[in-house]
Amino acid sequence: MAAAATCGSVAASTGSAVATASKNNVTSFQRRGRRASGTNDSGPRLVSITGTRPSVRNGQLLVSTGLPALDQLLGGGLAVGTVLLIEEDKYNIYSPLLFKYFLAEGIVNGHTLLVASAKEDPANILQELPAPLLDDKCKKEFDEDVYNHKTPESNIKMKIAWRYQLLPKMEQIGPVSSSRFGHYYDASKRMPQELIEASNWHGFFLPEKISSTLKVEPCSLTPGYTKLLQFIQNIIYEEGFDGSNPQKKQRNILRIGIQNLGSPLWGDDICCAENGGNSHSLTKFLYVLRGLLRTSLSACIITMPTHLIQNKAIIARVTTLSDIVVGLESFIGSERETNPLYKDYHGLIHIRQIPRLNNLICDESDVKDLAFKLKRKLFTIERLHLPPDLSDTVSRSSKMDLAESAKRLGPGCGMMAGGKKHLDF
Amino acid sequence: MTPSEGARAGTGRELEMLDSLLALGGLVLLRDSVEWEGRSLLKALVKKSALCGEQVHILGCEVSEEEFREGFDSDINNRLVYHDFFRDPLNWSKTEEAFPGGPLGALRAMCKRTDPVPVTIALDSLSWLLLRLPCTTLCQALHAVSHQDSCPGDSSSVGKVSVLGLLHEELHGPGPVGALSSLAQTEVTLGGTTGQASAHILCRRPRQRPTDQTQWFSILPDFSLDLQEGLSVESQPYSDPHIPPVDPTTHLTFNLHLSKKEREARDSLILPFQFSSEKQQALLRPRPGQATSHIFYEPDAYDDLDQEDPDDDLDI
């Protein structure tokens, strides 16, 4: 799709190159000047939707999740037509952040939003979106953040590698100027009101849409899920995201966000009982939702409290029915909070599943041990590094603890402290 | 001084714990067990909020009204609005009750309030409701009641709502208890050691880290609280105190630190690829055209400037 367009434009440019050859006697090759958009349309133009880009691996259309670090780990972004499932952390502090980043990215790119929640009014959720950081302010904010944590020695100008002084200091993040894919957000500020009002959004708040005295037949969807699916289907059809109504305005992406799916507030009892009557409700919902998404230009983010689900088989089915599954595990309240291995971070991120879309293999990143940290303004995802095992007379109990915690890490950096026995060389 | 302020300015710390439990609003879950009962703490909280001038509603399902009102003085008893579901839970006597829908109907009716007075609703007990109603319905009703005041904007006239629910942990599996505790703003788990009761209080403020603390207390016969310093259980410090940590930088065969003279000598060393001023001038000089390019080469001390090709000696 992209290749055909460039061929067309190259053929058009050779015509203009010959004409200007005589102007400059240094070279006969002239860089074709930028032509104004809309005039002299001699080749096929690539119609692209704002905020999307094709994947470099397989040409799949991708949207950003709002966190460029997460985009990198997912192979470039979230593919249009797929579901991103986030397994909530125990106290539900960090998963709403990822949810909000996704919605904020939609507003910045001008996508249509559909926010569904049983707990909070969608209008309130939109009021709390983080503010975007735009280009020049961006670098200043980053440098502020970075210098707050670094030691004074690093401020010395570089003497040998002086050419690298101008490059950004952090390894993964750094403001990419004039990027149209993946923006940075300031978590301490709210999104300006005018941006929210200028955006097109639809909200679904369950207590308003449903009367509480409905009788539920067994083996069918709970009424909350049915209503939500009908709502999503209506929006997709009316606004033409599935290709119907082609006379409407330019194509856009629909970003769907569903919060706390599976919690008792949606009327689903998988969190309350192990073998409830409606244990297939959630899986049916996900199946129908995926069908709706695959036939329309939309992307969906769902947060689910999987730590409350009593029947582990349901979690496995839910994972299979979603495309990308990211689990958040925060250290609050667990014994890892005091473990010095994790003292710089607030929790771990587990990428549990990445889809194989039109492909035989999936885009797995080779970094499996990831930790996240919520700084004052940024949410960063970094690779978890084990500290070097320096001393050989450290007490055996603390070494055992390190080994226990390192057991869960992947083979990339855990080889040294893996296993119960310590071999010191 | 209004009566509520007078009640708050009481003796010291006894009021802090009850204050902190009632201040956050929302659902306060009191988890008790057979050994450490929670009804007296519930009654202490009810008394506290009645004294603060809030409207107090009690949904009594598990014990009779006389038993619940026992121990309160008449002034507090007059302020309590008691809905009795113990005497006739299935409404067989068909009298004109205020809430025909049973306790669930009563809860739902309280969602539709419009007055600005803060309200405390005490559920005695939540376990009774959980055993008779589907868990999801109960969760939805509790969420609707406890979150009426949290919408910004035009509903600022509705006062703060606190829902106190007494939950007997041993009657339920981990599922319903987990679901209710994820909904609760504050969770108080009662426990203790011999003779001394403790409350482990976990506060979940929205969008902030949850805070927890353990408080030792005892309840006096008139349902006021007496806080005590009990044995506090500290989390074990990570490092083992018996073996002192070893400093790995002793007994090294190389030097990790620089003395001042060494540092000066290092700084004054001229590096081979130093950005000297001649190079800088050459780069800054405006170039005649983009087509030409310059190679800047500063001959090293060891360079051989002979133009001959050393491979000429080979017989190929």
Interface residues (C-beta under 8 A of the other chain):
Chain A: V26 T27 Y91 N92 I93 P96 A118 K119 D121 N124 Q127 K159 I160 W162 P207 S212 S263 P264 L265 W266 G267 D268 D269 C271 C272 A273 E274 P305 H307 L308 Q310 I332 G333 T338 N339 P340 L390 S391 T393 V394 S395 S397 S398 D401
Chain B: R108 P134 C135 T136 T137 C139 Q140 A141 H143 A144 C151 P152 G173 P174 G175 P176 G178 A179 S182 L183 R204 R207 Q208 R209 P210 D212 S235 Y238 S239 D240 H242 I243 P245 V246 P248 L271 F273 Q274 F275 G289 A291
